Amino acid sequence: MKPAKAALTGLLALLAALAAGHLVAAFVGLSASPYLAVGNAFIDLTPSWLKDFAVSTFGTADKLVLLTGMAVVLVGIGAGAGLASRNSPAPGSLVAVLLGFVGVVAVATRPDVGALAVLAPVASAAAGVYVFRYLHKEARESASRRDFLITAGLAVTAGVVGQVFGSRTDVEGSRRAVGDLTPKVKAPEIPVGADFVRDGTPSFITSNEDFYRIDTALSVPRIRAEEWALRVHGMVERPMVLSFEEIRGRDLVEETVTLTCVSNEVGGPYTSTANFIGVRIGDVLREAGVKAGADQLFSTSDDGFTAGSPLDYVLEKGLIAIGMNGQPLPAEHGFPARLVVPGLYGYVSATKWVTDLEVTTFAQDQGYWIPRGWATRAPVKASSRIDRPARNGEVRGRTVIAGTAWAQPRGVAKVEVRIDGGPWREAQLGADVSDTTWRMWRVELDLRPGSHTAECRATDKSGATQDQARLDPVPDGATGWHSVTFTVE
């Protein structure tokens, strides 16, 4: 068999295997698709340093980079299996079986799929072996290009059908059916002067489209509000199961909250602010009756992610949110419901697609990121960044330096700026909305032409100024003063 035809045989068999697995996964749970399951397993096994590198380097495209990298590796494996099988189909068949075994292990260890989910990688392995042996036989008998095109067409069709059926849950229809969410207690109006958009800061309220998204889900869970339920159990007197309508029927409150990702590097973009609508976690848990000795609220997502939050803190400040900026939560931000806890980094508090709340202890249970080297408790640290001028940017005339600071839930009391290591100068602050939100700032300076470096630091309302020492996000959030070098023309 010619090398080109041998490599193509391996690639088409691989494509058929992935397509078959994806098609079966459409009926047993899309997370069972071997391609996605192996990707999720890779994420689960990723060490903290590599995860932090991926987020800091690729940002919200980290999952796309992972899937693209997997595709490149699989193409190499498929072509290599074909080339190794020019004289016999045995090597390629063995590779198909081994890949199927990897898929079975990945699916079997997923917490968000049922027992039938292993049918997807089994079907993938069977299709891979069959198609490989069939094409190998045809190729050795001088098969026409038409045979290969038909095989490729069938594989692509199976994959597309699997994607269509796997995405058939009408989440957007369910969101539309929720309709308007009217809180009994509305958040105060954002005052004029809360941001300095003209000077380069973000708008005070982040749109749903622009709100940062960092999570472990390769495929966004698709859950209809009509079928969703929240289980409340553990160290409580009266376990509960709440439907979406039962939560919506309670007294809804709206709160303006800034959320921050622990992966945010100094000066990073992973902080956003929205008006969230929901019910207070404290009201639900007090109704359930928290038992003595409990110190953790252990939340679980539909996709298997878990987070452990300090119980006393969430009793006071946490929300079970069902709305965001006047709309039902977008699917990628947790529809039908998520947790919102101001003042804690998201990995210990902001569980999206939440389906389970267990009152427990830190000694008993650990959230997803804790065994991976992250801190058990993770209060948000006082931070500030320069939004304008941009790094290596140019400024003409009078220099305006503007940025953002946050220190939830203590609030920002002061931001200072210095140029080229000189004396600190206090910046003008935007209107103070609440201690659970960020605060914008600006300072106007006359600087001589040439290169300059600006630094900023924030002080919270307790009087604590952010640390100068530059530390990475692991294990409990980055520290350091953000700096930007720019040129005055």
N, C-alpha and C positions, 0 to 999 in steps of 0.2 A: 504494500500500500504506500502511495506517495505521502511524504511528510505533511503536505498541506491538507490532504484529504484526511489523514490520521488525526491531525490537530482539530480539524473541523468536526470530525466524529465525536471527539471528546467534548468539545464546546457545546454541540447540540444536545448531547446526552445530559450534560450539566444543566442546560436551559430547560430541558424537559423535566428533569428531576425537581428543580426549583418551582417550575410551573405547576406540577402535579401536587407538590406539597402545599403551595399557596392556594390551589383550588380546594383541596380537602379542608384546609384551615378555615376557609370561608364558612364552613358548616360546623366546625368544632371549636372555633375561636381564633380570630385572626392572629393572636399572639403565638399560636401554635405553628405558624408558617416557619419552616426551618431557618430561612434566611433571617427573619426577625428574631426568632428564639435564640439563635446563636449570637446575634448582635446584642440582644439583651443580656445574655450570659456573659459576654465580653465586658459589657458595662458593669455588671455585678462583680466581676472579678478584677476590675481595673483598680490598681493601687491609687492612693490619694494623690501622689505626685503627678501621675499620668493624667488623671482626671482634671486636676488643676491646670496642667499644661494645656490640655485640649480646650478647656473653656477660655483660658487667657489667650490662646493663640487663634482659635477658630470662632470663639464666641458662640452665638446661637446656631452656627452652622456645624457645631461639633458632631451632631448625629449624622448629618449629610456626609461629612468627611469620613466617619466610621463606615457607613454603608458603602460609600464609594471605594474605600480601601478594601473592604471585604470583597466587593465585586472584582477588583483588580486581582486579588489573591485567588479567587475562585476561577477566574479566567485562566490564570497561570496553571492552576491544578487541572482544570479540564483539558487544556491543550497538552499539558505534560502527560496526562493519563492516556490521551489519544496517541501521542508519539511513542509512548512506552508499549503500546499495544499494536504496533504495525504488523506483527507476525501472529499474535494471539490476543483474543479479547480478555484473557484472564486478568492482566494488570488493571485495565480500566474498570472491569467489573468489581474488582477488589476495592478500588478507590471509591466507587459508588456506594458500596456496602459500608465502608469506613465513614464516609460523609453522612450516610444515613444514621449510623450509630451515634455520631456526634450530635446530629439533630435530635435523636431520641433522648439522649442525656440532657440536652439543653431544654427540651420541652418538658421532660419529666420533672425537672427541678424548678419550673416556673410556678409561682404561687397563684397566678391569675387564670389558670386554665384547668379544665376537668380531666378525668381519666381518659376520655376518648381522644384527647388532644394528640396522643402519640400516634394516632392513625395518620396524621399529616406527614411526619418524617418517615414513617414506614412506607407510605405511598410514594414519597419522594425517592427513597432508596430503590423501591421496586421499579418505578418508572425509569430511573437512571440506568439500572442494570439492563432492563428490557431494551430500551432505546439504544443503548451503547452496543449491545450484542447484535441487534437488528441492523443498525447502520454499519457496524464492522463487517457483518456478513455481506451486506449489499455493496459496500465499498470494495471488498475483495473480488466481488463479481462484476466490477465495473458499473456501479450504479450511476444513474444519470444525475445531473444537477437538480432535476425536478424532484427526485426522492428527498434530497436534503432540504429543498425549499418547502416541501410539504411538511416535513418533520418540524422545521423551524416555525412554520405558520401555525401548526397545531399547538406547539408549545406556547407561543405567544398568546394565542387565543385562550388557552387554558389559564394562563396567568392573568389575563385581562378579566376573564369571567370570574376568577377567584377574587380579584380586587373589587369588582363590582358587587358581587354577592357579599363579600366580607364587609363592605362599607354600606350595606343596605339599610342599617339602622338609621332612621330619619332623625338625627339629632337636631338639625336646624328646624325641622317641623315641630319638634318637641319644644325647642326654645321659643319659637313663635307662639305656640299654644300657651306658654306661660303668661304672655301678655305683660301689661304694666305691673311693676312692683312699686307699691306705695308704702313707704315706711311710716310708722306711727311717729317716730322721732327722726326728723331730717337732720342731716349734717348742716352746720352753719354755712352760709354763703361764703365763697372765697372772696376776701376783700380786695379792692383795687390796690395794686402795688405789692401783691404777694410774689410776683415774679418780675424778672427783668429780661423778657424775651427779646426786646430790641437790642439789648446789650449782649445777647448770646446765651442766656440761660434757657433751659427747657420751660415749657408752660407749666404752671403749677400742677394742674391735673393732667396726667398722662392718658392719652387716648387708649382704648382697648387694643387697637392695632399696634401701637408703639410700646405698650407695656412689656417689659423684658420677660423672657421665658427661659428658665433653666430647670430641667427636670431629667428624670432617667427614662422617660417613655419614648421608645422608637416610633411607636404608633399611638396616636392620641386615643384613649379609651372613648368609645362611642356608647353613651348611656342615655336613654330616654328618661325624662323626669318621672313619667308615669310608671316606670319599672324600677326606679331607684328607691333604696331604703337605707336608713342609717341605724345601725345597731349600737346601743349604749349599754355596756355591761362591765363586768369585772367587780371591783370592790365598791359595789353600790347596793343599796337596799332593794331597789325596784328596777331591774333591767327593763329597757325600753327598745322598741323598734319604731322609728319615726319615718313616715312617708314624706315625700316632697310637699304634698298638700298640707300635711299636718304642721310642717315647719313654716310653710307660707302663711298658714292660718294664725300663727302666733303674732305677738307684737313685734313687728320688724323695726329694726333701727338702722340708720345710715351713719357711717363714720368715715371720715377722710383719713386714710392710712398710707404711710410710706412703707413699702416692703423693700428689703435689701437681701441680696444673695451673698452668702458667705464667700463665694468664689470671686467676689469683686476685688480686683487689684486696686492699689492706690490710684485714685483718679478714674476708676472704671465706670462703665455705664449701667451696671446691673442694680439699679435702684429706681423705683418708679412709684407714683402716687395715684390713687384712685379713690372714688367714693364707693365703698362696699356696703351692700345691704344684706342683712341677715338677722339672726337671733344670737343673743349672748350665750356663749358656752356655759357660763356660770349659772344662768337660769335653768338650762336643761339638766346640768349635773346636780344642782340643788334639788330639783324635782325628783331625780333618780335617787338621791340620798347617798352622798359619799361617805364611805366607812372610814373610821379612824385608821391611821397608818399609811394611807395612800399618799404618794407624792408625785405621781407621773400620770399624764394623760397620753396614752399610746394610741396614735391614729394610724389607720391603714387605708391606703388608696385601692381603688379597683384594680390597678395594675400591679399591686403587691408591694409598692413602696410603703415604708413605715417611718414614723417620726415620734420621738418622745419629748413631750413638753412639760416643764415644771407645773404641777397641778395648781399650786397657789397662784401662780402668775396668770394662767389661762382662765381660772375662775374669775379673775378681776378684769382681764382685758381682752379675752379672745372672742371671736365671732365664728359662727357657722354661716358662711356667706353664700347667698344664692344669686346675688346681683352685683353688677360692677358698672359704675357710671350710668346708672339708670336703666340698664338692660340686664336680662338674665346673663349669667356668666358665659363668656365664649367657651366653646368646647376645649380649646387649648389652654384655657385658664381654669378648668376644673368643673364645667357643667356636668351634673346639676348642682353640686355643692363642693365647697372647699373650706379650709380653715384659714383664718386671717388673724394673726397675733402680732400687734405692733410691738417692736422692741426686741424681738427674737429673730435671728437669722432663719431663713426659710427652711433649711434642712432639719430644724427641730420644731417647726411650727406650722408651716404653710402647706399642709398636705392637700393636694388637688384630687378631685374625683373621690372624695372621702366616703367610705362606706362603713367604717367601724371605729368606734371610740371605746377604748378599754381603760378604765380607771385601775391603775396598778402601781408598781413601785419601780424605781430605777434599778434596784437590785434584781428585780425579776425579769425585766424586758429591756432590750436595747433596740433603738431605731436603726434604720438601714445604714446610716453613715458612721455610727459609733464604732463598730468593730473594724471599720476601715481607717481608723486613726483620727477621727474628728472628735472634738470635745463634746461631752454630754450636755452641758449647758452652754448656751451661746448667745449672750446678750449682745445687741448691736453696739458697736464701738463708735464713738464720736469720730466723724470723718468729714472731709471737705475736698472739693476738687475745683479746678479752674476750667470753665467751659469755653472761655474766650479771653485772650487770643489762643488760637490753635497752636499746637506744638510746631515750631519752626515757621510760624506764620509771620505776616508782615502787618505793621500798624502804621497808619499815616496820621499825623497831627497828634492831638491830645489822646492819651492812652486810657482806655476803659478796660479794666480787668473785672470779669464777672464770673460767678460760679454758683455752686450749690453746696449746702452742708446739711448733715443729718446727725441726730443723736437720739433716736427714739428709745424709750418714751420720755427721756429727760428734757428734750427740747434744746434748741440752739440759742445760746445767750450772746455769743460774740464770734465774729470771724475776723482774723487779722491777715494782712498781706505784707510781704516784704520783697524788696527788689534788690537783686545782686548781693544778698547777705546783709543788707543794711538794717535799719531799725524797723520794727513792726509798726504797721499803720492799720487802725481799725477801719473795717469796711462798713458801708451803709448796708443795713439789713432790710430785706423785704418784710412785708407785714407778717406778723406772727400768727399763723393759723391755728396750730395746736402743737403740743409737745410730741405728738405721735406722727408728725409730718416733717418733711424736709424744709429748709429755709434758704431762700435765694439771697445773694449778696453782690455788691458791686463796689468798685473804688475807681476814682478818676485821678490820673496822675499826669504831670508834665515830665517827660523823660527825654534825655538827649538822644540824638540819632545813634544807631548802632545796635548791637546785640545786648539783650537783657534777659535775666532769669527771674521769674516771679514764683514765690512760694506762698502757700496758704495754710492756715491752721484754724480749727474751730474749738470753741470752749462751750461746754454744755451748761445747763442751768444749775447743776450741782457745783460748778466751779472747776471741773476737771477739763484740762486741755488735752487734745488728742496727742498721742505719742509721736515723737519724732522718729524713733527707731523704725527702720524699714523692715517689716516682717511679712512673710508670705501668708496667704489666706489660711493654710493648714496650721494649727488645728481649729482655730476659733475666730478667724477673720484677720484681714491684713491691717497693718498699721504703717504710719509714715506720712510725712507732709508731701502733698502733691506739688510738683514744680513744672513749669513750662518755660522753655526758652524761645524767644521771639525777637524780631528785628523791628526797630522803629526807623521809618524812612525819614 
